[in-house]
Amino acid sequence: MDVKFRPLLIVVVLTAIATAVAQVLPPSRELRSVALLLDSVPLGGVVLATVIAALRLRRASLPLVRLLIAVYGYFAGALIGTLGVAHLVAIVVASLGRGRQQFVYSFRFYSLVLLGVLLIMTGLMAAMQAAHLARGHRGAWRASLSVWTAILAINLPLVPLQGFAIVFSVLAVLELLLLGGMRRHLGVQPTGRHVGTTISQAEVHSGGDTA
């Protein structure tokens, strides 16, 4: 049972639209409440998508600790990916100068766009692994470990430069610690079968051999 990606995809699209609209709104007090509402779309949308994912994962018989780790990974990855979308859209709109300036392609523009793309890719990849991680797949555990290590490597050097990098780095460190605990205490499986199923099959084969 996999968490469907559709809710998060909707959040990504709404974030892109809300960010673009917020960038082109004139800076006036009358529109301040509208701007705040648009700015709340990424976080609010990710929270809603995470609740939907948690409810779908809850239908399966999963250990509570593993479920919580997977839900946290989904939330943190979705948040990073969604805010990466907001960053990318804001950079593109600002660089175009809202039609008042001539666009200039520079190394700074390239670097900021590349950062946004990396945040989107790694964040959404981490979120997509949530359901497989909840079921204890070894491949999902390794993929999550790799992608969260990449997220930390991307954001840690940015900590002195950008405030959001501090939040993303903390999210990555916490997820890596949780993955380490999951490896030690929850017994990550090499296949998608449940531990109880594997043990039961082993007992059946053993009983058959004895008979």
Secondary structure as UniProt FT lines:
FT   HELIX           6..24
FT   HELIX           29..31
FT   HELIX           32..39
FT   HELIX           41..58
FT   HELIX           64..95
FT   HELIX           97..99
FT   HELIX           107..128
FT   HELIX           130..134
FT   TURN            135..136
FT   HELIX           138..155
FT   HELIX           156..158
FT   TURN            159..161
FT   HELIX           163..185
FT   HELIX           195..210
//
